[in-house]
């Protein structure tokens, strides 16, 4: 548990969860300013109680919680992450309403409050606890154990690690698409600064059930809160994935 690295942090000054890249990008420009603004003000992004410290080695730089006991007793970071096999079994046997709840949890986690705010087009209810929408129960030889599903911010610097497993990805991003002649679609996901993060593909039937019209030019890319579950792979300089079911993705457009 003490070796767990964090891809994001809760910033107590403005009550917001940020990807760790917000800290590291500033740190690389001005380390003293990053220290002044963020350090001693960063906490576990789930329970918001355990202080996060920054390890600044010459080779490895990462964030972690030193005092495990500072986590709330219901925090998912007390759980082990589900293995590739366990994760695959979960998604193969999935009740799609269950994955929808888990994706909504991640969507809500990016925001200060429920998605009922004036800048969000659709209301999504807020999960009642930290665990109930992100953990699963694994049964082995009649022994049950709770673990949490792999999930990662689209802005994480560790996004290319352990790609051979289905993960839930999430973030506030820009999106545009390219439609195929056979009716399918490639959805290009960019940072808010228009740098490509990844692309996910969907066949004709999946795209139809998404019921969303994305712009078809990069210069017209629109801002969304997005969560989706898939297995990514490297293709050239970018990550790619295949969306196998429309219920394994949520796109919430951010209004101007």
N, C-alpha and C positions, 0 to 999 in steps of 0.2 A: 504493500500500500504506500509506503513512504517513497517508493521509486516511481510512482505513477506521475507521468508528465501531463501537463494541461495544455490544451489547444485554445483555451479561452479563459477569461477571468471576469468576475463580477467586480465592477468599479463602484465603490460605495459612495463616491462623491456625487454621481448623478444617477445612481440606482440602475445601471445598465450593464449588460453582459457584452464584452468585446472579444473579438479574436485576438490571440496573443500577438499577431502581426502588428496590431496598433502600437503595442509597446516596443517590439523589436525594430519596426521601421523608424520610430523616433530615436530609439537607442543608438542605431547605426549613424544617425545624423548628429545627435547630441545626447550622449550618455548621461550627462549630469541633469539635463532637462527631463529625460525619461524617468530618472530616479526621483527627481523632485515631484513630478506630477503623479506618478503611479505607485511607487513603492510604499509599502505600509498601508495602502488603500485597496489592495487587490485580495479577493477572497474566492473560495470555491464557487464556480458558476452555478452549481446545483443548489446546495444548501445555504450558500452566502454567509457561512459562519467561519469556516476554516481559513486562516490567513495563508495566502500564497507567497512564497519566496522565490527569488530569481537566482538560479545558478549560472554563473558567468565564467565558465572555464574557457581556456584558449581554444579548445576543440569543440566542446559541447556547451551549448547555452540552452537552458530550458527552465520551465516553471514547475514548481511542485509544492505540496503541502508538507511542512516539516512535522507538525503536531497532528497526527491522525485523529487523536481524541477530540480535536476541536470541531470535527464534522458533526452535523446534526445526526442523530441516531438513525434517521430514515434516508440519509444521503446514499445515492446509488454507488458512490465511490467506495463504499464498504464492500460492494459486491465484486466478484470476478467478472471479466468480460467473457461473453459466450465465445466458444471456439468456432472455427470455420464450419466444422461438421454440425455443431449444435445450431449455429445460425442458419445453415442451409436447410436443416430439418424444419426449423421454425418457419422459414419462408415457403418451403414446399407444402407444408400443411396449414398454411396461413388462412385464418378468417380475415378477409380483407377489411372488415370493420375494425378489427384489432389494430392492424398496421395503420389505418387511418387515424386512430386515436394517438398512436405513438408519433406519427408525423405532425399532428396538431400540437402535441406537447412540445416538440422541437421548435415549431413555428412560434408558439407563444413564448418560449424561452428567449427568443431573440428580442422580445419587446418588453417594455416596462409594465404593460398591462395586457388585458385581453385584446383580441383583434376586433374590437368594437370601436376603435378610435376613428376619428374623422378622416384619416388618411388611408384607411384600409377598406376595401370594397365589400368584404364579407366577414360576418361575425363568426368567430370560432370560440366555443366555450373553453374555459380555463380548466385544466386538470386539477383535481382536488389534492393531489399529493405528488411529491417528487418521483416516487417509485412506480406508481400504478400504471403509468403509461410509457415506461421505458424498460422495465425489467420483464423477464420471462422465467418460467419455472422449468428446469431441466430435470428429467427423471432418468436415473441410471440404476438398474438393478433394484427397482422399487424405492430408491432413495431420491428424494426431491431436494433440489437446491436452486435458489434464485441466483440469476446472473443478469447482467445488463447487455443489451444489444449494442454492437459496435456502431458508433455514430461520430461524425467529425464535421467541423466547420469547413465550408468551401474556401475559407481564407487561411486555413491552417498551413503552417510551414511543413507539417508532417503528412500532408495529404497524399503523397506518393508512397508512403509506407504501407505494407501489408495490403496490397491491392487485390489479392486473390481471395477476397471475402466480401460478401454482401454487407454494405454499410448504409446507414442513413446519412445523407449529406444535407447541409442546410446553410442558408446565408441570405443576405440582402444583396442582390446582384442585378445586372442588366441582361436582357435576353432578346435575341432575335433568332430567326429560323431559316432553314432552307427546305423547301418542299421537294419531294421526290416525284418522279413521273408515275410511280405505282401508288401514290396516295400517302406514303409515309412521310416522315419529317425528321430532320436533324435539328435539335435545339441547342443553340450555342449560348453558353453561360459565361458572362464576363464580370470582372470586378466593376465597381462603380467608376473606375478610371478607364474603363473600356479595354482592359487586358484580358485575353481569353483564359479561362480557368479549365473548362472542359466542354464536352459536347455529349448529349445523350440522344439516342435515336429511338424512334417509335414507329411501329408499322401502321398501316392504314387504320386498322380497327382500334388500336390503342389511341392513336391521334384523334380519331373521331370522338372517342369517349372523353378525351381531355376537355373538349368543347371550349377551346381557347384559340383565339386568332393572334398569333405573334407577328410582329413586323418582320419583313423579309430582307431588310438591309441593316448592316451593322450600325450605320450612322443614325438609324431610327430606333435602335434598341431601347426597350422600355424597362423600367425598374420594377422588380418583383421581390417579395419575400418567397423563398422557395424551399421546399424539403422534398427529397425523393430517396428511394431505396434502390440500389443496384450494385452490381459488381463492376468496378472500373478497371480499365487496362490502359497501358501507355501506347499511344499512336503518334509517333514523331515527338513534337515538343509538348503535346497536350494529352490530357486524359480523355478517355471515351468510355461510354457505358450504353447499355441497352435497357430501355424501360419496357418491362414485359407486361405490365398491367397499369392501366390508367389510375387505379386506386392506390398505387404505390408512389404517387406524387401529388403534391399540393402546390399550386401557384397562386399567390395573392398579389394582385397588381397594386402598386403604390400610386395613388392618385397625385397629380401635380398640386 
